[in-house]
Amino acid sequence: VKNRLRELRTGRGLSQGELADLMDVSRQTINAIEADKYDPSLPIAYRLAAFFDIPAEDLFFNPYRPGA
Amino acid sequence: MAISQRQKRILSAGAGGYVAVLAITLFWALVIVNGRGHIPMALIIALTAVACAVALLAVLPYWRRLDDRQREARLTSWYWGAGFGAMLGALTATVIGGQGSAFAAGAILVVAIQVAGYYTARLIIWQLNRPRAS
């Protein structure tokens, strides 16, 4: 799923590794999500959205929503 | 490249699980070798199943420390890679040992038990995830 993770992460001045440590996932997982190579589970998506204090759909774009 | 605290926890749990599985396997191999003829075969098989379950429990801390993507990568690799390897191993053993040989029978037995274990796990997961009718 396309997302704004890279933009939000760099906006906070965090490296992939730092964000991974904060989210308790691997750096490769953050890299794969940013590169749209891996769709995270709902708990990880919500954890990331909560960390950036935005709704999950503002972080991960819903391709099924009409007009998306 | 620096190793994160999370990676250290995974590595230590993985190493612990590996050593534990190795110890259980070696101990159990000694029990089987020395107990053959003295201990009933059914009891050996039952206790072997218990030893395997203990070995799986020893790996659980490692598994629990992995994130979703890491688990998915391992499950997919195991399904396709190990599935292919098991089939190749059974066929190779049959070709090398000849049909009906103990070598081929052993290899086929391992694959058969692996497949049985797979379907048992699928059945358990299906039961656990089965939604109640509403």
N, CA and C atoms of all chains as a GROMACS GRO file, in nm:
protein
  606
    1VAL      N    1   0.085  -0.120   0.000
    1VAL     CA    2   0.000   0.000   0.000
    1VAL      C    3   0.088   0.125   0.000
    2LYS      N    4   0.055   0.218  -0.089
    2LYS     CA    5   0.133   0.343  -0.093
    2LYS      C    6   0.111   0.420   0.037
    3ASN      N    7   0.215   0.489   0.080
    3ASN     CA    8   0.205   0.554   0.211
    3ASN      C    9   0.299   0.675   0.220
    4ARG      N   10   0.285   0.747   0.332
    4ARG     CA   11   0.365   0.869   0.354
    4ARG      C   12   0.470   0.848   0.463
    5LEU      N   13   0.502   0.722   0.488
    5LEU     CA   14   0.589   0.694   0.602
    5LEU      C   15   0.725   0.763   0.591
    6ARG      N   16   0.787   0.754   0.472
    6ARG     CA   17   0.920   0.814   0.456
    6ARG      C   18   0.914   0.965   0.483
    7GLU      N   19   0.811   1.027   0.424
    7GLU     CA   20   0.796   1.172   0.441
    7GLU      C   21   0.779   1.210   0.589
    8LEU      N   22   0.692   1.134   0.658
    8LEU     CA   23   0.667   1.165   0.798
    8LEU      C   24   0.789   1.136   0.886
    9ARG      N   25   0.856   1.027   0.855
    9ARG     CA   26   0.974   0.989   0.935
    9ARG      C   27   1.085   1.094   0.920
   10THR      N   28   1.115   1.129   0.795
   10THR     CA   29   1.222   1.228   0.775
   10THR      C   30   1.180   1.364   0.831
   11GLY      N   31   1.050   1.391   0.827
   11GLY     CA   32   0.999   1.515   0.885
   11GLY      C   33   1.029   1.524   1.034
   12ARG      N   34   1.033   1.409   1.099
   12ARG     CA   35   1.066   1.406   1.243
   12ARG      C   36   1.216   1.392   1.267
   13GLY      N   37   1.291   1.384   1.157
   13GLY     CA   38   1.437   1.372   1.171
   13GLY      C   39   1.483   1.237   1.222
   14LEU      N   40   1.404   1.135   1.192
   14LEU     CA   41   1.438   1.000   1.239
   14LEU      C   42   1.498   0.916   1.127
   15SER      N   43   1.591   0.831   1.162
   15SER     CA   44   1.642   0.734   1.065
   15SER      C   45   1.547   0.613   1.066
   16GLN      N   46   1.560   0.527   0.966
   16GLN     CA   47   1.476   0.406   0.963
   16GLN      C   48   1.499   0.322   1.088
   17GLY      N   49   1.626   0.312   1.127
   17GLY     CA   50   1.661   0.232   1.245
   17GLY      C   51   1.600   0.288   1.372
   18GLU      N   52   1.602   0.421   1.384
   18GLU     CA   53   1.546   0.483   1.505
   18GLU      C   54   1.396   0.461   1.513
   19LEU      N   55   1.328   0.479   1.398
   19LEU     CA   56   1.184   0.456   1.398
   19LEU      C   57   1.153   0.308   1.427
   20ALA      N   58   1.235   0.220   1.369
   20ALA     CA   59   1.216   0.076   1.391
   20ALA      C   60   1.227   0.043   1.539
   21ASP      N   61   1.326   0.101   1.607
   21ASP     CA   62   1.343   0.076   1.751
   21ASP      C   63   1.222   0.127   1.829
   22LEU      N   64   1.173   0.244   1.789
   22LEU     CA   65   1.058   0.301   1.861
   22LEU      C   66   0.933   0.216   1.841
   23MET      N   67   0.921   0.154   1.722
   23MET     CA   68   0.802   0.074   1.689
   23MET      C   69   0.820  -0.073   1.726
   24ASP      N   70   0.940  -0.109   1.771
   24ASP     CA   71   0.975  -0.248   1.803
   24ASP      C   72   0.956  -0.341   1.682
   25VAL      N   73   1.005  -0.293   1.568
   25VAL     CA   74   1.010  -0.377   1.447
   25VAL      C   75   1.151  -0.365   1.390
   26SER      N   76   1.182  -0.444   1.288
   26SER     CA   77   1.316  -0.437   1.231
   26SER      C   78   1.328  -0.317   1.136
   27ARG      N   79   1.453  -0.272   1.115
   27ARG     CA   80   1.477  -0.162   1.021
   27ARG      C   81   1.432  -0.202   0.881
   28GLN      N   82   1.452  -0.330   0.848
   28GLN     CA   83   1.413  -0.379   0.715
   28GLN      C   84   1.261  -0.369   0.695
   29THR      N   85   1.188  -0.386   0.804
   29THR     CA   86   1.041  -0.376   0.794
   29THR      C   87   1.001  -0.233   0.760
   30ILE      N   88   1.063  -0.136   0.826
   30ILE     CA   89   1.033   0.005   0.796
   30ILE      C   90   1.071   0.034   0.651
   31ASN      N   91   1.186  -0.015   0.609
   31ASN     CA   92   1.234   0.007   0.472
   31ASN      C   93   1.136  -0.055   0.372
   32ALA      N   94   1.090  -0.176   0.401
   32ALA     CA   95   0.999  -0.246   0.309
   32ALA      C   96   0.864  -0.175   0.301
   33ILE      N   97   0.816  -0.122   0.414
   33ILE     CA   98   0.688  -0.049   0.414
   33ILE      C   99   0.704   0.079   0.330
   34GLU      N  100   0.813   0.151   0.353
   34GLU     CA  101   0.834   0.277   0.279
   34GLU      C  102   0.847   0.252   0.129
   35ALA      N  103   0.908   0.141   0.093
   35ALA     CA  104   0.928   0.109  -0.049
   35ALA      C  105   0.806   0.042  -0.110
   36ASP      N  106   0.699   0.030  -0.032
   36ASP     CA  107   0.575  -0.035  -0.078
   36ASP      C  108   0.600  -0.180  -0.121
   37LYS      N  109   0.691  -0.245  -0.048
   37LYS     CA  110   0.721  -0.386  -0.076
   37LYS      C  111   0.651  -0.475   0.026
   38TYR      N  112   0.600  -0.416   0.130
   38TYR     CA  113   0.536  -0.494   0.235
   38TYR      C  114   0.420  -0.415   0.295
   39ASP      N  115   0.305  -0.480   0.304
   39ASP     CA  116   0.189  -0.418   0.368
   39ASP      C  117   0.188  -0.457   0.515
   40PRO      N  118   0.198  -0.361   0.604
   40PRO     CA  119   0.206  -0.397   0.746
   40PRO      C  120   0.073  -0.450   0.798
   41SER      N  121   0.081  -0.521   0.909
   41SER     CA  122  -0.041  -0.568   0.974
   41SER      C  123  -0.114  -0.447   1.031
   42LEU      N  124  -0.241  -0.465   1.061
   42LEU     CA  125  -0.321  -0.354   1.116
   42LEU      C  126  -0.261  -0.301   1.246
   43PRO      N  127  -0.217  -0.388   1.340
   43PRO     CA  128  -0.158  -0.334   1.464
   43PRO      C  129  -0.036  -0.245   1.437
   44ILE      N  130   0.051  -0.286   1.343
   44ILE     CA  131   0.169  -0.203   1.314
   44ILE      C  132   0.126  -0.073   1.246
   45ALA      N  133   0.029  -0.083   1.155
   45ALA     CA  134  -0.020   0.037   1.086
   45ALA      C  135  -0.078   0.136   1.188
   46TYR      N  136  -0.155   0.085   1.283
   46TYR     CA  137  -0.215   0.172   1.385
   46TYR      C  138  -0.107   0.230   1.478
   47ARG      N  139  -0.006   0.145   1.509
   47ARG     CA  140   0.102   0.192   1.597
   47ARG      C  141   0.176   0.308   1.531
   48LEU      N  142   0.202   0.292   1.400
   48LEU     CA  143   0.271   0.398   1.327
   48LEU      C  144   0.185   0.524   1.320
   49ALA      N  145   0.055   0.503   1.290
   49ALA     CA  146  -0.035   0.618   1.280
   49ALA      C  147  -0.044   0.691   1.414
   50ALA      N  148  -0.050   0.614   1.522
   50ALA     CA  149  -0.058   0.674   1.655
   50ALA      C  150   0.070   0.751   1.687
   51PHE      N  151   0.183   0.696   1.644
   51PHE     CA  152   0.311   0.762   1.671
   51PHE      C  153   0.316   0.898   1.602
   52PHE      N  154   0.267   0.903   1.478
   52PHE     CA  155   0.269   1.030   1.404
   52PHE      C  156   0.144   1.114   1.431
   53ASP      N  157   0.057   1.059   1.515
   53ASP     CA  158  -0.065   1.128   1.558
   53ASP      C  159  -0.154   1.170   1.441
   54ILE      N  160  -0.174   1.077   1.350
   54ILE     CA  161  -0.263   1.101   1.236
   54ILE      C  162  -0.350   0.977   1.216
   55PRO      N  163  -0.466   0.991   1.148
   55PRO     CA  164  -0.547   0.872   1.119
   55PRO      C  165  -0.470   0.776   1.027
   56ALA      N  166  -0.496   0.647   1.041
   56ALA     CA  167  -0.423   0.546   0.963
   56ALA      C  168  -0.434   0.571   0.812
   57GLU      N  169  -0.551   0.620   0.770
   57GLU     CA  170  -0.569   0.640   0.625
   57GLU      C  171  -0.496   0.764   0.574
   58ASP      N  172  -0.449   0.848   0.663
   58ASP     CA  173  -0.365   0.959   0.620
   58ASP      C  174  -0.220   0.914   0.604
   59LEU      N  175  -0.191   0.799   0.663
   59LEU     CA  176  -0.056   0.743   0.652
   59LEU      C  177  -0.050   0.639   0.539
   60PHE      N  178  -0.151   0.551   0.540
   60PHE     CA  179  -0.159   0.449   0.434
   60PHE      C  180  -0.281   0.479   0.348
   61PHE      N  181  -0.255   0.503   0.219
   61PHE     CA  182  -0.364   0.542   0.131
   61PHE      C  183  -0.452   0.421   0.098
   62ASN      N  184  -0.580   0.438   0.114
   62ASN     CA  185  -0.674   0.330   0.087
   62ASN      C  186  -0.706   0.327  -0.062
   63PRO      N  187  -0.654   0.225  -0.134
   63PRO     CA  188  -0.674   0.222  -0.280
   63PRO      C  189  -0.816   0.183  -0.318
   64TYR      N  190  -0.895   0.138  -0.221
   64TYR     CA  191  -1.030   0.090  -0.252
   64TYR      C  192  -1.136   0.198  -0.230
   65ARG      N  193  -1.093   0.308  -0.169
   65ARG     CA  194  -1.189   0.416  -0.146
   65ARG      C  195  -1.223   0.482  -0.281
   66PRO      N  196  -1.351   0.504  -0.308
   66PRO     CA  197  -1.388   0.566  -0.438
   66PRO      C  198  -1.315   0.700  -0.455
   67GLY      N  199  -1.261   0.719  -0.573
   67GLY     CA  200  -1.191   0.843  -0.604
   67GLY      C  201  -1.045   0.841  -0.564
   68ALA      N  202  -1.000   0.727  -0.508
   68ALA     CA  203  -0.858   0.721  -0.463
   68ALA      C  204  -0.765   0.712  -0.583
   69MET      N  205   2.820  -0.207   1.091
   69MET     CA  206   2.686  -0.156   1.122
   69MET      C  207   2.646  -0.197   1.263
   70ALA      N  208   2.596  -0.100   1.337
   70ALA     CA  209   2.562  -0.129   1.478
   70ALA      C  210   2.442  -0.222   1.487
   71ILE      N  211   2.447  -0.307   1.586
   71ILE     CA  212   2.333  -0.399   1.608
   71ILE      C  213   2.242  -0.337   1.712
   72SER      N  214   2.113  -0.326   1.677
   72SER     CA  215   2.018  -0.264   1.769
   72SER      C  216   1.987  -0.358   1.886
   73GLN      N  217   1.929  -0.300   1.989
   73GLN     CA  218   1.890  -0.380   2.107
   73GLN      C  219   1.792  -0.490   2.066
   74ARG      N  220   1.704  -0.454   1.975
   74ARG     CA  221   1.604  -0.551   1.929
   74ARG      C  222   1.671  -0.669   1.859
   75GLN      N  223   1.768  -0.638   1.772
   75GLN     CA  224   1.842  -0.744   1.702
   75GLN      C  225   1.918  -0.832   1.800
   76LYS      N  226   1.974  -0.768   1.904
   76LYS     CA  227   2.047  -0.844   2.006
   76LYS      C  228   1.954  -0.941   2.077
   77ARG      N  229   1.833  -0.894   2.107
   77ARG     CA  230   1.735  -0.981   2.176
   77ARG      C  231   1.697  -1.099   2.086
   78ILE      N  232   1.679  -1.071   1.955
   78ILE     CA  233   1.644  -1.178   1.861
   78ILE      C  234   1.759  -1.278   1.849
   79LEU      N  235   1.882  -1.223   1.837
   79LEU     CA  236   1.998  -1.311   1.822
   79LEU      C  237   2.019  -1.398   1.945
   80SER      N  238   2.003  -1.338   2.064
   80SER     CA  239   2.025  -1.417   2.186
   80SER      C  240   1.916  -1.523   2.200
   81ALA      N  241   1.792  -1.486   2.167
   81ALA     CA  242   1.684  -1.585   2.175
   81ALA      C  243   1.704  -1.695   2.071
   82GLY      N  244   1.750  -1.656   1.952
   82GLY     CA  245   1.776  -1.753   1.847
   82GLY      C  246   1.888  -1.849   1.885
   83ALA      N  247   1.995  -1.792   1.940
   83ALA     CA  248   2.109  -1.876   1.982
   83ALA      C  249   2.066  -1.970   2.094
   84GLY      N  250   1.988  -1.917   2.190
   84GLY     CA  251   1.939  -2.000   2.300
   84GLY      C  252   1.853  -2.115   2.250
   85GLY      N  253   1.764  -2.082   2.156
   85GLY     CA  254   1.676  -2.185   2.098
   85GLY      C  255   1.756  -2.290   2.023
   86TYR      N  256   1.855  -2.243   1.948
   86TYR     CA  257   1.939  -2.334   1.869
   86TYR      C  258   2.014  -2.432   1.960
   87VAL      N  259   2.074  -2.377   2.064
   87VAL     CA  260   2.149  -2.462   2.158
   87VAL      C  261   2.055  -2.561   2.228
   88ALA      N  262   1.938  -2.511   2.267
   88ALA     CA  263   1.842  -2.597   2.335
   88ALA      C  264   1.796  -2.712   2.244
   89VAL      N  265   1.765  -2.679   2.119
   89VAL     CA  266   1.721  -2.782   2.024
   89VAL      C  267   1.832  -2.883   1.999
   90LEU      N  268   1.956  -2.832   1.987
   90LEU     CA  269   2.070  -2.920   1.966
   90LEU      C  270   2.088  -3.014   2.085
   91ALA      N  271   2.078  -2.958   2.206
   91ALA     CA  272   2.094  -3.039   2.328
   91ALA      C  273   1.985  -3.145   2.338
   92ILE      N  274   1.862  -3.105   2.309
   92ILE     CA  275   1.749  -3.199   2.316
   92ILE      C  276   1.770  -3.311   2.213
   93THR      N  277   1.812  -3.272   2.092
   93THR     CA  278   1.832  -3.371   1.984
   93THR      C  279   1.942  -3.470   2.021
   94LEU      N  280   2.055  -3.417   2.070
   94LEU     CA  281   2.167  -3.505   2.106
   94LEU      C  282   2.128  -3.597   2.222
   95PHE      N  283   2.064  -3.540   2.324
   95PHE     CA  284   2.022  -3.619   2.438
   95PHE      C  285   1.927  -3.729   2.393
   96TRP      N  286   1.834  -3.690   2.307
   96TRP     CA  287   1.734  -3.787   2.265
   96TRP      C  288   1.794  -3.895   2.174
   97ALA      N  289   1.890  -3.856   2.093
   97ALA     CA  290   1.960  -3.955   2.009
   97ALA      C  291   2.028  -4.058   2.096
   98LEU      N  292   2.089  -4.013   2.207
   98LEU     CA  293   2.154  -4.106   2.300
   98LEU      C  294   2.053  -4.200   2.364
   99VAL      N  295   1.938  -4.143   2.402
   99VAL     CA  296   1.833  -4.224   2.465
   99VAL      C  297   1.785  -4.332   2.368
  100ILE      N  298   1.764  -4.292   2.242
  100ILE     CA  299   1.713  -4.387   2.142
  100ILE      C  300   1.818  -4.496   2.115
  101VAL      N  301   1.944  -4.454   2.098
  101VAL     CA  302   2.049  -4.552   2.068
  101VAL      C  303   2.066  -4.651   2.182
  102ASN      N  304   2.069  -4.598   2.306
  102ASN     CA  305   2.092  -4.686   2.421
  102ASN      C  306   1.966  -4.760   2.466
  103GLY      N  307   1.850  -4.703   2.436
  103GLY     CA  308   1.726  -4.762   2.486
  103GLY      C  309   1.663  -4.862   2.391
  104ARG      N  310   1.715  -4.867   2.270
  104ARG     CA  311   1.659  -4.957   2.168
  104ARG      C  312   1.669  -5.101   2.217
  105GLY      N  313   1.557  -5.168   2.218
  105GLY     CA  314   1.554  -5.305   2.265
  105GLY      C  315   1.513  -5.315   2.411
  106HIS      N  316   1.537  -5.207   2.488
  106HIS     CA  317   1.501  -5.208   2.630
  106HIS      C  318   1.368  -5.135   2.654
  107ILE      N  319   1.349  -5.029   2.575
  107ILE     CA  320   1.227  -4.949   2.592
  107ILE      C  321   1.131  -4.983   2.477
  108PRO      N  322   0.999  -5.001   2.508
  108PRO     CA  323   0.903  -5.030   2.400
  108PRO      C  324   0.904  -4.920   2.293
  109MET      N  325   0.894  -4.961   2.168
  109MET     CA  326   0.902  -4.868   2.055
  109MET      C  327   0.793  -4.760   2.064
  110ALA      N  328   0.670  -4.801   2.106
  110ALA     CA  329   0.560  -4.703   2.116
  110ALA      C  330   0.595  -4.593   2.216
  111LEU      N  331   0.661  -4.633   2.325
  111LEU     CA  332   0.700  -4.534   2.427
  111LEU      C  333   0.806  -4.440   2.372
  112ILE      N  334   0.901  -4.497   2.296
  112ILE     CA  335   1.006  -4.414   2.236
  112ILE      C  336   0.944  -4.310   2.142
  113ILE      N  337   0.846  -4.356   2.061
  113ILE     CA  338   0.783  -4.263   1.965
  113ILE      C  339   0.706  -4.154   2.040
  114ALA      N  340   0.632  -4.195   2.145
  114ALA     CA  341   0.555  -4.097   2.224
  114ALA      C  342   0.648  -3.996   2.290
  115LEU      N  343   0.757  -4.045   2.349
  115LEU     CA  344   0.851  -3.954   2.415
  115LEU      C  345   0.926  -3.867   2.314
  116THR      N  346   0.946  -3.922   2.194
  116THR     CA  347   1.009  -3.841   2.088
  116THR      C  348   0.919  -3.723   2.052
  117ALA      N  349   0.788  -3.750   2.046
  117ALA     CA  350   0.694  -3.642   2.016
  117ALA      C  351   0.700  -3.535   2.126
  118VAL      N  352   0.713  -3.578   2.250
  118VAL     CA  353   0.724  -3.483   2.362
  118VAL      C  354   0.854  -3.403   2.349
  119ALA      N  355   0.963  -3.472   2.315
  119ALA     CA  356   1.093  -3.404   2.299
  119ALA      C  357   1.085  -3.300   2.188
  120CYS      N  358   1.016  -3.334   2.078
  120CYS     CA  359   1.001  -3.239   1.967
  120CYS      C  360   0.919  -3.117   2.011
  121ALA      N  361   0.814  -3.142   2.091
  121ALA     CA  362   0.732  -3.031   2.141
  121ALA      C  363   0.815  -2.940   2.231
  122VAL      N  364   0.900  -3.000   2.315
  122VAL     CA  365   0.987  -2.920   2.403
  122VAL      C  366   1.084  -2.838   2.318
  123ALA      N  367   1.135  -2.900   2.211
  123ALA     CA  368   1.227  -2.829   2.122
  123ALA      C  369   1.158  -2.710   2.058
  124LEU      N  370   1.031  -2.728   2.018
  124LEU     CA  371   0.956  -2.616   1.958
  124LEU      C  372   0.936  -2.505   2.061
  125LEU      N  373   0.906  -2.544   2.185
  125LEU     CA  374   0.887  -2.443   2.290
  125LEU      C  375   1.016  -2.364   2.314
  126ALA      N  376   1.130  -2.432   2.297
  126ALA     CA  377   1.259  -2.365   2.318
  126ALA      C  378   1.282  -2.256   2.213
  127VAL      N  379   1.218  -2.271   2.097
  127VAL     CA  380   1.236  -2.173   1.988
  127VAL      C  381   1.133  -2.060   1.998
  128LEU      N  382   1.031  -2.081   2.082
  128LEU     CA  383   0.921  -1.985   2.093
  128LEU      C  384   0.968  -1.842   2.128
  129PRO      N  385   1.061  -1.825   2.225
  129PRO     CA  386   1.106  -1.688   2.257
  129PRO      C  387   1.162  -1.616   2.135
  130TYR      N  388   1.236  -1.690   2.050
  130TYR     CA  389   1.291  -1.631   1.927
  130TYR      C  390   1.177  -1.588   1.835
  131TRP      N  391   1.079  -1.676   1.817
  131TRP     CA  392   0.966  -1.648   1.728
  131TRP      C  393   0.888  -1.527   1.775
  132ARG      N  394   0.868  -1.516   1.905
  132ARG     CA  395   0.788  -1.407   1.960
  132ARG      C  396   0.857  -1.272   1.947
  133ARG      N  397   0.989  -1.273   1.934
  133ARG     CA  398   1.062  -1.147   1.922
  133ARG      C  399   1.063  -1.093   1.778
  134LEU      N  400   1.025  -1.177   1.682
  134LEU     CA  401   1.023  -1.134   1.541
  134LEU      C  402   0.900  -1.048   1.515
  135ASP      N  403   0.911  -0.955   1.421
  135ASP     CA  404   0.792  -0.878   1.385
  135ASP      C  405   0.717  -0.952   1.273
  136ASP      N  406   0.602  -0.896   1.235
  136ASP     CA  407   0.514  -0.964   1.140
  136ASP      C  408   0.583  -0.997   1.007
  137ARG      N  409   0.660  -0.898   0.956
  137ARG     CA  410   0.725  -0.920   0.826
  137ARG      C  411   0.829  -1.030   0.835
  138GLN      N  412   0.903  -1.031   0.945
  138GLN     CA  413   1.006  -1.134   0.963
  138GLN      C  414   0.942  -1.272   0.974
  139ARG      N  415   0.829  -1.280   1.045
  139ARG     CA  416   0.761  -1.410   1.055
  139ARG      C  417   0.708  -1.454   0.920
  140GLU      N  418   0.647  -1.358   0.848
  140GLU     CA  419   0.591  -1.391   0.717
  140GLU      C  420   0.700  -1.442   0.623
  141ALA      N  421   0.818  -1.376   0.628
  141ALA     CA  422   0.930  -1.418   0.541
  141ALA      C  423   0.972  -1.561   0.574
  142ARG      N  424   0.978  -1.592   0.703
  142ARG     CA  425   1.019  -1.727   0.743
  142ARG      C  426   0.914  -1.831   0.709
  143LEU      N  427   0.786  -1.794   0.730
  143LEU     CA  428   0.679  -1.890   0.698
  143LEU      C  429   0.675  -1.920   0.548
  144THR      N  430   0.686  -1.814   0.467
  144THR     CA  431   0.682  -1.833   0.321
  144THR      C  432   0.802  -1.914   0.274
  145SER      N  433   0.920  -1.882   0.330
  145SER     CA  434   1.040  -1.955   0.292
  145SER      C  435   1.028  -2.102   0.332
  146TRP      N  436   0.973  -2.123   0.452
  146TRP     CA  437   0.958  -2.261   0.499
  146TRP      C  438   0.861  -2.338   0.410
  147TYR      N  439   0.748  -2.275   0.378
  147TYR     CA  440   0.645  -2.342   0.298
  147TYR      C  441   0.699  -2.382   0.161
  148TRP      N  442   0.758  -2.285   0.091
  148TRP     CA  443   0.804  -2.313  -0.046
  148TRP      C  444   0.941  -2.377  -0.049
  149GLY      N  445   1.035  -2.322   0.027
  149GLY     CA  446   1.172  -2.374   0.025
  149GLY      C  447   1.183  -2.512   0.086
  150ALA      N  448   1.132  -2.525   0.208
  150ALA     CA  449   1.142  -2.654   0.275
  150ALA      C  450   1.051  -2.758   0.209
  151GLY      N  451   0.937  -2.712   0.157
  151GLY     CA  452   0.847  -2.806   0.087
  151GLY      C  453   0.916  -2.865  -0.036
  152PHE      N  454   0.981  -2.777  -0.112
  152PHE     CA  455   1.054  -2.822  -0.230
  152PHE      C  456   1.170  -2.912  -0.189
  153GLY      N  457   1.244  -2.870  -0.085
  153GLY     CA  458   1.358  -2.947  -0.038
  153GLY      C  459   1.317  -3.087   0.010
  154ALA      N  460   1.204  -3.093   0.080
  154ALA     CA  461   1.158  -3.223   0.131
  154ALA      C  462   1.122  -3.318   0.016
  155MET      N  463   1.054  -3.262  -0.084
  155MET     CA  464   1.017  -3.345  -0.200
  155MET      C  465   1.141  -3.393  -0.274
  156LEU      N  466   1.234  -3.298  -0.294
  156LEU     CA  467   1.359  -3.332  -0.364
  156LEU      C  468   1.436  -3.438  -0.286
  157GLY      N  469   1.440  -3.422  -0.153
  157GLY     CA  470   1.511  -3.517  -0.069
  157GLY      C  471   1.452  -3.657  -0.077
  158ALA      N  472   1.318  -3.664  -0.072
  158ALA     CA  473   1.251  -3.794  -0.077
  158ALA      C  474   1.275  -3.862  -0.212
  159LEU      N  475   1.265  -3.782  -0.321
  159LEU     CA  476   1.286  -3.841  -0.454
  159LEU      C  477   1.431  -3.884  -0.473
  160THR      N  478   1.524  -3.799  -0.426
  160THR     CA  479   1.667  -3.833  -0.439
  160THR      C  480   1.699  -3.960  -0.360
  161ALA      N  481   1.644  -3.969  -0.239
  161ALA     CA  482   1.669  -4.087  -0.156
  161ALA      C  483   1.615  -4.213  -0.223
  162THR      N  484   1.499  -4.198  -0.291
  162THR     CA  485   1.441  -4.313  -0.360
  162THR      C  486   1.528  -4.354  -0.479
  163VAL      N  487   1.578  -4.253  -0.552
  163VAL     CA  488   1.663  -4.282  -0.668
  163VAL      C  489   1.794  -4.347  -0.623
  164ILE      N  490   1.856  -4.289  -0.519
  164ILE     CA  491   1.986  -4.340  -0.473
  164ILE      C  492   1.971  -4.476  -0.404
  165GLY      N  493   1.874  -4.483  -0.311
  165GLY     CA  494   1.860  -4.606  -0.232
  165GLY      C  495   1.783  -4.716  -0.303
  166GLY      N  496   1.702  -4.676  -0.400
  166GLY     CA  497   1.618  -4.773  -0.468
  166GLY      C  498   1.485  -4.786  -0.398
  167GLN      N  499   1.382  -4.818  -0.477
  167GLN     CA  500   1.247  -4.829  -0.422
  167GLN      C  501   1.243  -4.937  -0.314
  168GLY      N  502   1.179  -4.906  -0.204
  168GLY     CA  503   1.164  -5.005  -0.097
  168GLY      C  504   1.284  -5.013  -0.004
  169SER      N  505   1.388  -4.934  -0.031
  169SER     CA  506   1.505  -4.936   0.056
  169SER      C  507   1.472  -4.863   0.187
  170ALA      N  508   1.549  -4.895   0.290
  170ALA     CA  509   1.529  -4.829   0.420
  170ALA      C  510   1.559  -4.680   0.408
  171PHE      N  511   1.657  -4.647   0.326
  171PHE     CA  512   1.696  -4.506   0.303
  171PHE      C  513   1.578  -4.427   0.247
  172ALA      N  514   1.516  -4.482   0.141
  172ALA     CA  515   1.402  -4.416   0.078
  172ALA      C  516   1.283  -4.411   0.174
  173ALA      N  517   1.260  -4.523   0.243
  173ALA     CA  518   1.147  -4.529   0.336
  173ALA      C  519   1.162  -4.424   0.446
  174GLY      N  520   1.286  -4.407   0.496
  174GLY     CA  521   1.312  -4.307   0.601
  174GLY      C  522   1.284  -4.167   0.552
  175ALA      N  523   1.331  -4.138   0.430
  175ALA     CA  524   1.310  -4.004   0.374
  175ALA      C  525   1.162  -3.977   0.351
  176ILE      N  526   1.092  -4.077   0.299
  176ILE     CA  527   0.948  -4.060   0.273
  176ILE      C  528   0.872  -4.046   0.404
  177LEU      N  529   0.915  -4.118   0.507
  177LEU     CA  530   0.851  -4.109   0.638
  177LEU      C  531   0.863  -3.966   0.693
  178VAL      N  532   0.981  -3.908   0.677
  178VAL     CA  533   1.002  -3.772   0.727
  178VAL      C  534   0.908  -3.675   0.656
  179VAL      N  535   0.898  -3.688   0.523
  179VAL     CA  536   0.809  -3.600   0.446
  179VAL      C  537   0.664  -3.623   0.488
  180ALA      N  538   0.626  -3.750   0.503
  180ALA     CA  539   0.488  -3.782   0.540
  180ALA      C  540   0.453  -3.722   0.677
  181ILE      N  541   0.544  -3.733   0.772
  181ILE     CA  542   0.518  -3.677   0.905
  181ILE      C  543   0.513  -3.524   0.900
  182GLN      N  544   0.599  -3.468   0.816
  182GLN     CA  545   0.600  -3.323   0.799
  182GLN      C  546   0.465  -3.276   0.743
  183VAL      N  547   0.415  -3.348   0.642
  183VAL     CA  548   0.286  -3.312   0.581
  183VAL      C  549   0.173  -3.331   0.684
  184ALA      N  550   0.180  -3.439   0.761
  184ALA     CA  551   0.079  -3.463   0.865
  184ALA      C  552   0.082  -3.351   0.968
  185GLY      N  553   0.204  -3.309   1.006
  185GLY     CA  554   0.218  -3.199   1.102
  185GLY      C  555   0.161  -3.070   1.046
  186TYR      N  556   0.184  -3.048   0.918
  186TYR     CA  557   0.132  -2.927   0.853
  186TYR      C  558  -0.022  -2.925   0.860
  187TYR      N  559  -0.085  -3.036   0.825
  187TYR     CA  560  -0.231  -3.039   0.825
  187TYR      C  561  -0.287  -3.036   0.967
  188THR      N  562  -0.215  -3.095   1.062
  188THR     CA  563  -0.259  -3.087   1.202
  188THR      C  564  -0.258  -2.942   1.249
  189ALA      N  565  -0.149  -2.872   1.216
  189ALA     CA  566  -0.139  -2.731   1.254
  189ALA      C  567  -0.248  -2.649   1.185
  190ARG      N  568  -0.273  -2.680   1.057
  190ARG     CA  569  -0.379  -2.608   0.984
  190ARG      C  570  -0.514  -2.628   1.050
  191LEU      N  571  -0.539  -2.753   1.092
  191LEU     CA  572  -0.666  -2.786   1.156
  191LEU      C  573  -0.682  -2.710   1.288
  192ILE      N  574  -0.573  -2.707   1.366
  192ILE     CA  575  -0.577  -2.636   1.494
  192ILE      C  576  -0.601  -2.486   1.471
  193ILE      N  577  -0.529  -2.429   1.375
  193ILE     CA  578  -0.545  -2.286   1.346
  193ILE      C  579  -0.687  -2.257   1.296
  194TRP      N  580  -0.738  -2.346   1.212
  194TRP     CA  581  -0.874  -2.329   1.161
  194TRP      C  582  -0.975  -2.331   1.276
  195GLN      N  583  -0.957  -2.424   1.368
  195GLN     CA  584  -1.048  -2.434   1.482
  195GLN      C  585  -1.039  -2.310   1.571
  196LEU      N  586  -0.916  -2.264   1.595
  196LEU     CA  587  -0.897  -2.149   1.683
  196LEU      C  588  -0.953  -2.020   1.622
  197ASN      N  589  -0.945  -2.010   1.489
  197ASN     CA  590  -0.989  -1.887   1.423
  197ASN      C  591  -1.132  -1.893   1.372
  198ARG      N  592  -1.195  -2.006   1.397
  198ARG     CA  593  -1.330  -2.025   1.344
  198ARG      C  594  -1.426  -1.928   1.415
  199PRO      N  595  -1.491  -1.842   1.338
  199PRO     CA  596  -1.582  -1.750   1.405
  199PRO      C  597  -1.710  -1.819   1.449
  200ARG      N  598  -1.767  -1.769   1.555
  200ARG     CA  599  -1.895  -1.824   1.600
  200ARG      C  600  -2.005  -1.776   1.507
  201ALA      N  601  -2.102  -1.865   1.480
  201ALA     CA  602  -2.212  -1.827   1.392
  201ALA      C  603  -2.295  -1.720   1.461
  202SER      N  604  -2.338  -1.622   1.382
  202SER     CA  605  -2.421  -1.518   1.444
  202SER      C  606  -2.550  -1.502   1.366
   0.00000   0.00000   0.00000
